Amino acid sequence: SQAYNTLVYDNEDRPVKLPGYRVDALTDAAIRYIDQNKEKPFFLFLSFLEPHFQNSNDSYPAPTVETRKRYDYMPPDLASLGGNSWQSINGYYGMVKRLDEAFGRVRDALKSLQLSENTILLFTTDHGCHFKTRNSEYKRSCHESSIRIPMPFTGGGRIRSLVSLIDVAPTLLDACGIPVPEDMQGHSLMPLIDRSCKDWPEEIFVQISESQVGRAVRTSRWKYAVEAPDKDPMTDPGSDTYTETALYDLEHDPYELTNLIGYESHRQVADIMAERLKKAMIRAGESEPVILKAPPVPSGQRRVFPGEELL
């Protein structure tokens, strides 16, 4: 699929070309579906490609009307690390702008059809984008620019608890009054939304593939990551042994520009986070790994952080 050549497939696996810019084409189809099914309960999963880069030519194809606009904001981590953010950020923002408008159109459709009060609406994405600042691609790293994603949900307000994509399915079931299977991973967000929750997990667990066989755990303050460099990230789902690669203090370094792994001053923090990571892996169904400590950083030196070697 290209930005102006939207091709999808129907239930009989027949190709269907939709007119318009890809975001608009999919939104038009979604609104038609909502209108056609407004008299009965329905479930709609609308999967936009934007603001993903276009794989075929490594670009961010914004709508034509947006391609000449300039946006002034560059996140501090991207500004510091470079990557290809300066070439790509305007196209990316143009895609995001059209996506925001599409989300508004879906909400307007629900409102116009008197469905706003009995329709649950959740918007999220599968990953962020670091514009080749952390590795040679755009994602698949432990960093906030990769793993921190939007998740607006019906009801409004702001929740600062750490949540994960595995919480989406149990949340939707719970919100619809459908029992959540006991073997389903994740937690319903409904107790957080109605402020009745008294015991919520204090960390999220991250599994990284394709770019590396990596694992990470994030708390409200700390980010700790490990990697299995001897494993093939395209074929090996995990490892019995990992090596520490990163420790970030998100309270004082929210853009993750200073990697603290290997510093004696933070050895105790890394050890605590290593134990938290092991427990998270076990809860996810993995075996408890051996985690090798990072080599100590010599006094007076600093560790090169991921992405710096790309400058």
Steps between C-alpha positions, in 0.01 A plus 500: 500500500614850416378828647284571193438140397304343784438131435313280747328161470143394568376186675540300180863616465416720204699823459312824567657833412381792713517859370688781670806540722544177695388640838192658343419192290500271805306753708233532230464121495476489880230766511300312235530186711383680814200645318406162353517329841362772728183307583681208667810440712818506293876473545727702272878465490638780283870457424675804353853472365577864576720638643716200412775559246438369148708181483542501124686832483591578862296822515216660696242583230275768646192615309598717205351811662728448802830436325605866478417590859771537761472401865729661754502244781775239518502275810821547702614139461468517121665842491796368700546169320418595143417183310291601201250699704580835338419358156189309609327686783288730284354212300440314827316793656295543183390138528417543868293812425286312248468207740378734775242639260388148408451409865288812536293398197426160655391670821282741303339207318416331829357826634288565192356148514419534873750226582741698718339404830500124442816447295839427653785664311867421555790629292853365529798390292749216497822700538657843481780632280857606580608590143816287498638668809524182707581241236507476120120499465206682657378290792571173682696640793433548869488879478201720573485615139435136407280374782306801628179517298166685508193331644197733526194311623134584542436700814761775503742590778863399533642185656868501592526132589716285272290298257583267214352382171416167663253696715288599198312174448396446864403869522265479202343178627451644847359827365242300302404293804657184360694280746877512448645147462723406791784396269505834317810707570467867584263693725179688432548876528144547625599506871749778416237691305235484773767565769422178687841336445711441810770270362644565153829362357792736555685413179452406137689226318644539149606226256708607200554295183627541142760766591622309806393231742438742783296544813429806713303606803380852573378647828384856560865603542734236359552325166718188496583300185692188406595330174609157377759597236576140403139432397344562159229766543311371196478137608565474876201597715702522820811396686613339824774759544496877454748783552413838646493781243315797650386671817324836479380730777178628342435747779820693433565390141158464331653501151742218585819675399716359781538124528584417863564127459842397628540794736587392853277778633197324347599136546244443775221649286597276208498193724152582630373559147656173383293312757187685392571410140543132584166494681331676208640244256372214714153657518501526120570127468876510447759315703713689750816611316857557604581872471867587459605832648623775270875571512571778750553847361853618589521797731498829311344351187145462382323226311409566138121490488308319226479714189800719576721291276264588213584871517 
